[in-house]
Amino acid sequence: MISALDGTIEVRGGPFSGVIYGVEELIAHSASDRLLARLADAPIAGAPGMKYRSFWTWDHSTNWELSQIGHQEIGVFNPYQKPPGGFLADYQRLIDFCSRNRIGGIIIYGFLRDSHGGVEAAQQLCRYANERGVRIIPGIAIGAYGGVYWEGKHRYNLSTWLKENPQHAAKMNRDVGFQIADLAFPLNFPHSDYTMSACPSAPETMDWMEEAVAWLAETFEIGGINIESGDYGVCDCDRCRARRDNDAEAQRREDVHGDSWSHTDMAINFPRLYAAAIAKRPDLWIYCEMQWDNLLDPVATSAQSALPQGAIYQHTANRSYWKRLRNELEPGYVASLPTQPNVLRCQFASQWNGDNRTERYAFNGGDFADMARRGAQLGMQGLTVWGEASDYSATVELSYLAFARFTWNPALKWSEFVTRDLAPRLGGEAAAERFLAIASELDGSAGLPVERLSQLQAEALATAMSWNGAVARRWLTLAEQIARRVHMGR
């Protein structure tokens, strides 16, 4: 809350992030008298419509420091190719953006690697984020994804532990990997230390995982943990098959696009990890990943009913499944789930859905606004989207702003967003509408005539030339996207 009395402005907030949001509001209006005029009438107060607002990232493909080598744009088992300082350089810029725009947390897979500074760099990143009111949320998987320490010679690195305890390795039911029906090309998963998995039925595996999670929560000033069961295959040993005596779950794994994870594994083992983390830091956001495209067709329901209240249950949707959810979910369905609270995760509007082009540089603001608005109506208390691409490109920056604004206020009207947020950044309302129209035309077709692309490029360049500073940069990034397509002839 921001209030004024006797010439003094006071900023207060519940969590520390609330104070930061108030200060950012003051800074944003420091060049005008509008805020002071409002404060003369009454204090200004606000609270998020969606409590849980997070970016999802992999360390290797988070590219916010654009002046360094080693950028990658897709992958899940990638080595880190940037200079060691690149991890902090990328994420500090991302943290700054989140702090300015009221985005509560950043999920990081690859949080701990020897190659980008290990424990010391991760601790430094947490301190930087906490000072700015942003939660750092390491991503882990039960017996997969490198364990708690993604890559390096460390006792909580999965590859290191399995080489010392090979008897606890998983017996995979099929080759490592997964495929996404909404993605136009197949994914490749070369075998390496990154793809090793441990048997989740082995008591020794879960003892080690529980100890590792407690160490993670105790050693780092984290704001949460994102926990999944691993999504590139399940253990098929006798103990796992007996424990997973669940026909619905098994049936979902039958085809190439079927499930490559186990809800039963998650439901049985997650409570231990949740308890271990909360015991060290009671205020953590602990995301429990419910995996993809199954909210309407739940599996392992009886096991899930034992999951702890207070964890954040994250339901991921690819583009085609979101179309089903937004239309088929009945009012009250989310509130009736045994898992509470619940949030959505957008798997599309990124490199993971679509044709051979990446969607991470498209204008995704409409999708984010729709998921926030409709998700809130259905009882979802949060939204997670991909946040790896830098805000340098205007289409990305403005998409992230839509995510921030509509998760803060799901009742916001699109016209208000255009007027308040896009118009000042693009040269006025008419310019903003034109920018959106051009971006929509580009995103809507993988192939356009060169003559049409040249016309759009000339328009974007002409608009950029009539401005300077950030407005010019935004139009220039749009012109550059078009120029690439002109060069490619489509």
C-alpha positions as CSV (number, residue, x, y, z in Angstrom):
1,M,0.0,0.0,0.0
2,I,1.2,3.5,-0.8
3,S,0.0,6.4,1.3
4,A,0.9,10.1,1.8
5,L,0.7,12.1,5.0
6,D,2.2,15.4,5.9
7,G,4.4,15.4,2.8
8,T,5.8,11.9,3.5
9,I,5.1,8.9,1.3
10,E,4.9,5.6,3.0
11,V,5.1,2.2,1.2
12,R,4.0,-1.0,3.0
13,G,3.6,-4.5,1.9
14,G,2.8,-8.0,3.3
15,P,5.8,-10.0,2.1
16,F,8.9,-8.0,1.3
17,S,8.0,-8.2,-2.4
18,G,5.0,-6.0,-1.7
19,V,7.2,-3.2,-0.6
20,I,9.3,-3.5,-3.7
21,Y,6.2,-3.4,-5.9
22,G,5.1,-0.2,-4.2
23,V,8.5,1.4,-4.7
24,E,8.5,0.4,-8.4
25,E,5.1,2.0,-8.7
26,L,6.5,5.2,-7.3
27,I,9.5,5.1,-9.7
28,A,7.3,4.4,-12.7
29,H,5.3,7.6,-11.9
30,S,8.1,9.8,-10.7
31,A,8.1,11.9,-13.9
32,S,4.4,12.9,-13.4
33,D,2.1,14.1,-10.8
34,R,-0.6,11.5,-11.4
35,L,0.4,9.3,-8.5
36,L,0.6,12.2,-6.0
37,A,-2.8,13.4,-7.1
38,R,-4.3,10.0,-6.4
39,L,-2.6,9.8,-3.0
40,A,-4.1,13.1,-2.0
41,D,-7.5,11.4,-2.2
42,A,-6.7,8.0,-0.6
43,P,-4.0,5.4,-0.2
44,I,-3.3,3.1,-3.2
45,A,-3.5,-0.6,-2.4
46,G,-3.3,-3.7,-4.5
47,A,-3.0,-7.5,-4.4
48,P,-2.4,-10.1,-7.1
49,G,-5.4,-11.8,-8.6
50,M,-3.2,-14.9,-9.1
51,K,-0.9,-15.5,-6.2
52,Y,1.6,-17.8,-8.0
53,R,3.2,-16.1,-11.0
54,S,6.4,-17.7,-12.3
55,F,8.7,-18.0,-15.2
56,W,9.9,-21.5,-16.1
57,T,13.5,-21.7,-17.4
58,W,16.5,-24.0,-18.2
59,D,19.8,-22.5,-17.4
60,H,21.4,-23.3,-20.8
61,S,18.7,-21.7,-22.9
62,T,18.0,-18.6,-20.8
63,N,19.5,-15.8,-22.9
64,W,19.1,-12.4,-21.2
65,E,22.7,-11.3,-21.4
66,L,23.0,-10.9,-25.2
67,S,26.6,-10.0,-25.5
68,Q,28.1,-13.4,-24.5
69,I,28.7,-16.5,-26.5
70,G,27.0,-19.9,-26.0
71,H,23.3,-19.2,-26.6
72,Q,21.0,-22.2,-27.0
73,E,17.3,-22.2,-27.7
74,I,15.9,-25.7,-27.1
75,G,16.9,-28.9,-25.3
76,V,16.6,-30.6,-21.9
77,F,19.9,-32.5,-21.6
78,N,22.2,-29.8,-22.8
79,P,25.7,-29.0,-21.6
80,Y,26.3,-25.4,-20.4
81,Q,28.2,-23.6,-23.2
82,K,28.5,-20.0,-21.9
83,P,31.3,-18.5,-19.9
84,P,31.1,-19.4,-16.2
85,G,29.8,-15.9,-15.3
86,G,27.1,-16.2,-17.9
87,F,24.7,-17.9,-15.4
88,L,24.6,-14.9,-13.1
89,A,24.7,-12.4,-16.0
90,D,21.6,-13.9,-17.6
91,Y,19.5,-14.5,-14.4
92,Q,20.3,-11.1,-12.8
93,R,18.8,-9.4,-15.8
94,L,15.8,-11.7,-15.6
95,I,15.4,-11.0,-11.9
96,D,15.4,-7.3,-12.5
97,F,12.6,-7.6,-15.1
98,C,10.5,-9.8,-12.7
99,S,11.0,-7.4,-9.8
100,R,9.9,-4.4,-11.9
101,N,6.8,-6.3,-13.2
102,R,5.5,-8.1,-10.1
103,I,6.5,-11.6,-11.3
104,G,6.9,-13.7,-8.2
105,G,9.3,-16.4,-9.0
106,I,11.8,-18.0,-11.5
107,I,11.9,-21.8,-11.8
108,I,15.4,-22.9,-12.8
109,Y,16.4,-26.3,-14.1
110,G,20.1,-26.5,-14.0
111,F,20.3,-24.4,-10.9
112,L,23.5,-26.1,-9.7
113,R,26.3,-26.9,-12.1
114,D,30.0,-26.9,-11.5
115,S,30.4,-25.2,-14.9
116,H,28.6,-22.0,-13.9
117,G,29.9,-21.6,-10.4
118,G,28.2,-24.4,-8.4
119,V,27.2,-23.6,-4.8
120,E,28.8,-20.1,-4.6
121,A,27.1,-18.8,-7.7
122,A,23.7,-20.2,-6.8
123,Q,24.0,-18.6,-3.3
124,Q,24.9,-15.3,-4.9
125,L,21.9,-15.5,-7.2
126,C,19.5,-16.2,-4.4
127,R,20.8,-13.2,-2.4
128,Y,20.4,-11.0,-5.5
129,A,16.8,-12.2,-6.0
130,N,15.7,-11.9,-2.4
131,E,16.9,-8.3,-2.3
132,R,14.5,-7.6,-5.2
133,G,11.5,-9.6,-4.0
134,V,11.8,-12.5,-6.5
135,R,11.8,-16.2,-5.5
136,I,14.4,-18.5,-7.0
137,I,12.8,-21.9,-7.4
138,P,15.2,-24.7,-8.4
139,G,13.7,-27.5,-10.5
140,I,14.3,-31.1,-9.7
141,A,12.9,-34.6,-10.4
142,I,12.4,-37.7,-8.3
143,G,15.3,-39.9,-9.2
144,A,15.9,-38.1,-12.5
145,Y,17.2,-34.9,-14.1
146,G,20.5,-35.0,-12.3
147,G,19.1,-35.0,-8.8
148,V,19.3,-31.8,-6.8
149,Y,22.8,-30.9,-8.2
150,W,22.2,-31.1,-11.9
151,E,25.8,-31.5,-13.1
152,G,29.1,-31.9,-11.3
153,K,31.1,-34.0,-8.9
154,H,28.8,-33.6,-5.9
155,R,27.3,-36.1,-3.5
156,Y,23.8,-34.9,-4.5
157,N,24.4,-35.3,-8.2
158,L,22.5,-38.3,-9.6
159,S,25.1,-39.5,-12.0
160,T,27.8,-39.4,-9.2
161,W,25.5,-41.2,-6.8
162,L,24.5,-43.9,-9.3
163,K,28.0,-44.7,-10.3
164,E,28.7,-45.4,-6.6
165,N,25.4,-47.2,-6.2
166,P,24.6,-48.9,-9.6
167,Q,22.2,-51.4,-8.0
168,H,19.7,-48.5,-7.6
169,A,19.6,-47.5,-11.3
170,A,16.2,-47.6,-13.0
171,K,15.3,-50.3,-15.4
172,M,13.6,-48.1,-18.1
173,N,10.5,-49.4,-19.8
174,R,11.6,-47.9,-23.2
175,D,14.3,-45.7,-24.6
176,V,14.9,-42.4,-22.9
177,G,12.9,-39.4,-24.1
178,F,9.4,-38.1,-25.0
179,Q,7.6,-36.6,-28.0
180,I,5.1,-33.8,-28.0
181,A,2.1,-34.1,-30.3
182,D,1.8,-30.3,-30.7
183,L,5.4,-30.0,-31.9
184,A,6.0,-30.5,-35.7
185,F,9.4,-32.3,-35.4
186,P,10.8,-35.2,-33.3
187,L,13.0,-34.5,-30.4
188,N,16.4,-36.2,-29.9
189,F,17.7,-37.5,-26.6
190,P,21.3,-38.8,-26.8
191,H,22.3,-41.0,-24.0
192,S,24.7,-39.4,-21.4
193,D,25.1,-38.9,-17.7
194,Y,22.2,-36.4,-17.9
195,T,19.7,-39.2,-18.9
196,M,20.5,-41.5,-15.9
197,S,17.5,-42.4,-13.7
198,A,17.2,-44.1,-10.3
199,C,14.6,-46.5,-9.2
200,P,11.9,-44.6,-7.2
201,S,10.9,-47.8,-5.4
202,A,14.3,-48.3,-3.9
203,P,14.2,-47.0,-0.3
204,E,17.8,-45.9,-0.7
205,T,16.9,-43.6,-3.6
206,M,14.2,-41.8,-1.6
207,D,16.4,-41.6,1.5
208,W,19.1,-39.9,-0.7
209,M,16.6,-37.6,-2.4
210,E,15.1,-36.5,0.9
211,E,18.5,-35.7,2.3
212,A,19.4,-33.8,-0.8
213,V,16.2,-31.7,-0.7
214,A,16.8,-30.8,2.9
215,W,20.4,-29.8,2.0
216,L,19.0,-27.6,-0.9
217,A,16.5,-25.8,1.3
218,E,19.1,-25.3,4.1
219,T,22.0,-24.2,2.0
220,F,20.4,-21.7,-0.3
221,E,18.0,-18.8,0.4
222,I,15.6,-20.2,-2.2
223,G,11.9,-19.2,-2.5
224,G,10.6,-22.6,-3.6
225,I,11.3,-25.9,-5.4
226,N,9.6,-27.3,-8.5
227,I,9.4,-31.1,-8.2
228,E,8.4,-33.5,-10.9
229,S,8.6,-37.3,-11.4
230,G,10.9,-37.0,-14.4
231,D,9.4,-37.1,-17.9
232,Y,11.6,-39.2,-20.1
233,G,10.6,-42.7,-19.0
234,V,9.7,-44.8,-15.9
235,C,11.4,-47.6,-14.1
236,D,10.0,-51.0,-15.1
237,C,11.5,-53.2,-12.3
238,D,9.3,-55.7,-10.5
239,R,8.8,-53.4,-7.4
240,C,7.8,-50.4,-9.5
241,R,5.3,-52.4,-11.7
242,A,3.7,-53.9,-8.6
243,R,3.4,-50.6,-6.9
244,R,1.9,-49.0,-10.0
245,D,-0.9,-51.5,-10.4
246,N,-2.9,-48.8,-12.2
247,D,-4.4,-49.6,-15.6
248,A,-5.3,-46.0,-16.4
249,E,-1.7,-44.9,-15.9
250,A,-0.2,-47.7,-17.9
251,Q,-2.7,-47.2,-20.8
252,R,-1.6,-43.5,-21.1
253,R,2.0,-44.6,-21.9
254,E,1.1,-46.9,-24.9
255,D,1.7,-44.6,-27.9
256,V,4.6,-42.5,-29.0
257,H,3.0,-39.3,-27.6
258,G,1.8,-41.0,-24.4
259,D,2.9,-40.3,-20.9
260,S,6.6,-40.8,-20.1
261,W,6.2,-40.3,-16.4
262,S,4.4,-41.9,-13.4
263,H,1.7,-40.1,-11.4
264,T,1.9,-42.9,-8.8
265,D,5.6,-42.4,-8.3
266,M,5.0,-38.7,-7.8
267,A,2.0,-39.2,-5.4
268,I,3.8,-41.6,-3.2
269,N,7.2,-39.9,-3.1
270,F,6.4,-36.2,-3.3
271,P,5.1,-35.9,0.3
272,R,8.5,-36.9,1.7
273,L,10.3,-34.3,-0.3
274,Y,7.7,-31.6,0.5
275,A,8.0,-32.3,4.2
276,A,11.8,-32.2,4.1
277,A,11.8,-28.8,2.3
278,I,9.1,-27.2,4.4
279,A,10.9,-28.3,7.6
280,K,13.8,-26.1,6.6
281,R,11.9,-23.2,5.0
282,P,8.2,-23.0,5.9
283,D,7.4,-20.2,3.4
284,L,8.6,-22.0,0.3
285,W,6.5,-22.3,-2.9
286,I,6.7,-26.1,-3.5
287,Y,5.4,-26.8,-7.0
288,C,4.2,-30.4,-7.6
289,E,4.2,-31.0,-11.3
290,M,1.1,-32.9,-12.4
291,Q,2.6,-33.3,-15.9
292,W,0.9,-32.7,-19.3
293,D,-2.5,-32.8,-20.7
294,N,-4.4,-34.9,-18.1
295,L,-6.5,-32.5,-16.0
296,L,-9.7,-33.7,-17.7
297,D,-8.6,-37.3,-17.5
298,P,-6.9,-37.8,-14.2
299,V,-4.9,-40.9,-13.3
300,A,-3.7,-42.4,-10.0
301,T,-6.6,-40.5,-8.3
302,S,-6.5,-42.5,-5.1
303,A,-2.8,-41.9,-4.6
304,Q,-3.2,-38.2,-5.4
305,S,-5.8,-37.8,-2.7
306,A,-3.0,-38.3,-0.2
307,L,-0.9,-35.4,-1.5
308,P,-0.3,-32.6,1.1
309,Q,-2.5,-29.5,1.2
310,G,-0.4,-26.3,0.7
311,A,1.9,-27.6,-2.1
312,I,1.2,-25.9,-5.4
313,Y,-0.3,-28.4,-7.9
314,Q,0.8,-27.4,-11.4
315,H,-1.2,-28.7,-14.4
316,T,0.7,-28.3,-17.7
317,A,-1.1,-27.8,-21.1
318,N,0.1,-27.9,-24.6
319,R,-1.8,-25.7,-27.1
320,S,-4.4,-28.1,-28.3
321,Y,-5.1,-29.3,-24.7
322,W,-5.5,-25.7,-23.5
323,K,-8.2,-25.3,-26.1
324,R,-10.0,-28.3,-24.5
325,L,-9.5,-27.1,-21.0
326,R,-10.8,-23.5,-21.5
327,N,-14.0,-24.9,-23.1
328,E,-14.6,-28.2,-21.3
329,L,-13.7,-27.6,-17.7
330,E,-16.8,-27.2,-15.6
331,P,-17.1,-24.4,-13.0
332,G,-16.2,-25.9,-9.6
333,Y,-14.1,-28.8,-11.1
334,V,-10.8,-27.3,-9.9
335,A,-12.2,-26.5,-6.5
336,S,-13.2,-30.2,-6.2
337,L,-9.8,-31.6,-6.8
338,P,-8.1,-33.3,-3.9
339,T,-5.0,-31.3,-4.6
340,Q,-5.1,-27.6,-3.5
341,P,-4.2,-25.0,-4.6
342,N,-3.8,-25.5,-8.4
343,V,-2.1,-23.5,-11.1
344,L,-1.6,-23.8,-14.8
345,R,1.6,-24.0,-16.8
346,C,1.7,-22.9,-20.4
347,Q,3.9,-25.4,-22.4
348,F,3.2,-23.6,-25.6
349,A,4.1,-20.0,-26.6
350,S,7.7,-21.3,-26.5
351,Q,10.0,-23.5,-28.5
352,W,8.1,-26.6,-27.3
353,N,4.9,-26.3,-29.5
354,G,4.3,-25.3,-33.1
355,D,5.8,-25.7,-36.5
356,N,9.5,-25.6,-37.4
357,R,9.7,-22.0,-36.2
358,T,10.2,-21.2,-32.6
359,E,7.2,-19.6,-30.8
360,R,9.5,-18.0,-28.2
361,Y,9.8,-14.8,-30.3
362,A,6.2,-14.6,-31.4
363,F,3.8,-12.2,-29.8
364,N,2.3,-14.5,-27.1
365,G,0.6,-11.8,-25.1
366,G,-2.9,-12.8,-26.2
367,D,-2.3,-16.4,-25.1
368,F,-1.0,-15.4,-21.7
369,A,-3.9,-13.0,-21.1
370,D,-6.4,-15.7,-22.1
371,M,-4.8,-18.3,-19.8
372,A,-4.8,-15.9,-16.8
373,R,-8.3,-14.7,-17.4
374,R,-9.9,-18.0,-18.1
375,G,-7.7,-19.8,-15.5
376,A,-8.8,-17.4,-12.8
377,Q,-12.4,-18.0,-13.7
378,L,-11.9,-21.7,-13.4
379,G,-10.4,-21.4,-10.0
380,M,-6.7,-21.6,-10.8
381,Q,-4.5,-19.6,-8.5
382,G,-1.5,-19.1,-10.7
383,L,0.2,-19.4,-14.1
384,T,3.7,-20.4,-15.1
385,V,5.1,-19.5,-18.6
386,W,8.4,-19.9,-20.3
387,G,10.7,-16.9,-19.6
388,E,14.0,-17.8,-21.3
389,A,14.1,-15.3,-24.2
390,S,15.4,-11.8,-23.5
391,D,13.0,-8.8,-23.4
392,Y,15.2,-7.2,-26.0
393,S,12.8,-8.3,-28.8
394,A,9.7,-6.3,-28.5
395,T,7.3,-9.2,-29.2
396,V,8.9,-11.0,-26.2
397,E,8.9,-8.0,-23.9
398,L,5.3,-7.1,-24.6
399,S,4.2,-10.8,-24.2
400,Y,5.9,-10.9,-20.8
401,L,4.1,-7.6,-19.8
402,A,0.8,-9.2,-20.7
403,F,1.6,-12.2,-18.5
404,A,2.6,-9.8,-15.7
405,R,-0.4,-7.6,-16.0
406,F,-3.1,-10.2,-16.5
407,T,-1.9,-12.5,-13.7
408,W,-1.9,-9.6,-11.4
409,N,-5.4,-8.5,-12.5
410,P,-7.2,-11.3,-14.5
411,A,-10.2,-8.9,-15.0
412,L,-8.1,-6.4,-16.9
413,K,-9.5,-5.5,-20.3
414,W,-7.4,-5.9,-23.3
415,S,-8.1,-2.4,-24.4
416,E,-6.9,-1.1,-21.1
417,F,-3.7,-3.1,-21.4
418,V,-3.1,-1.6,-24.9
419,T,-3.7,1.9,-23.7
420,R,-1.7,1.7,-20.5
421,D,1.2,-0.6,-21.4
422,L,1.6,-1.0,-25.1
423,A,0.8,2.5,-26.4
424,P,3.5,4.3,-24.4
425,R,6.1,1.8,-25.5
426,L,5.2,1.8,-29.2
427,G,4.4,5.4,-30.0
428,G,0.7,5.7,-29.3
429,E,-2.4,3.6,-29.5
430,A,-2.6,3.6,-33.3
431,A,1.0,2.5,-33.5
432,A,0.4,-0.2,-30.9
433,E,-2.6,-1.6,-32.8
434,R,-0.5,-1.6,-36.0
435,F,2.4,-3.3,-34.3
436,L,0.0,-6.1,-33.0
437,A,-1.5,-6.4,-36.5
438,I,1.9,-6.9,-38.1
439,A,3.1,-9.4,-35.5
440,S,-0.2,-11.3,-35.9
441,E,0.3,-11.5,-39.6
442,L,3.9,-12.8,-39.2
443,D,3.0,-15.3,-36.6
444,G,0.0,-16.6,-38.5
445,S,1.9,-17.9,-41.5
446,A,5.2,-19.7,-41.9
447,G,5.4,-18.5,-45.5
448,L,4.5,-15.1,-46.8
449,P,5.3,-13.6,-50.3
450,V,8.5,-11.6,-50.2
451,E,6.7,-8.6,-51.6
452,R,4.4,-8.6,-48.6
453,L,7.3,-9.0,-46.2
454,S,9.1,-6.2,-47.8
455,Q,6.1,-3.9,-47.4
456,L,5.9,-4.8,-43.7
457,Q,9.6,-4.3,-43.2
458,A,9.5,-0.9,-44.8
459,E,6.6,0.1,-42.5
460,A,8.4,-1.1,-39.4
461,L,11.6,0.7,-40.3
462,A,9.8,4.0,-41.2
463,T,8.1,3.9,-37.8
464,A,11.4,3.2,-36.0
465,M,13.0,6.1,-37.8
466,S,10.4,8.5,-36.5
467,W,11.3,7.7,-32.9
468,N,14.4,7.2,-30.8
469,G,15.3,5.3,-27.7
470,A,13.3,2.3,-26.5
471,V,10.4,3.0,-28.9
472,A,12.7,2.9,-31.9
473,R,14.4,-0.3,-30.6
474,R,11.0,-2.1,-30.3
475,W,10.1,-1.3,-33.9
476,L,13.6,-2.2,-35.1
477,T,13.4,-5.6,-33.5
478,L,10.2,-6.2,-35.4
479,A,11.8,-5.0,-38.6
480,E,14.7,-7.4,-38.0
481,Q,12.4,-10.4,-37.6
482,I,10.9,-9.5,-40.9
483,A,14.3,-9.0,-42.5
484,R,15.3,-12.6,-41.6
485,R,12.2,-13.9,-43.4
486,V,12.9,-11.7,-46.4
487,H,16.4,-13.1,-46.5
488,M,15.0,-16.7,-46.4
489,G,12.5,-15.9,-49.1
490,R,9.3,-16.6,-47.0
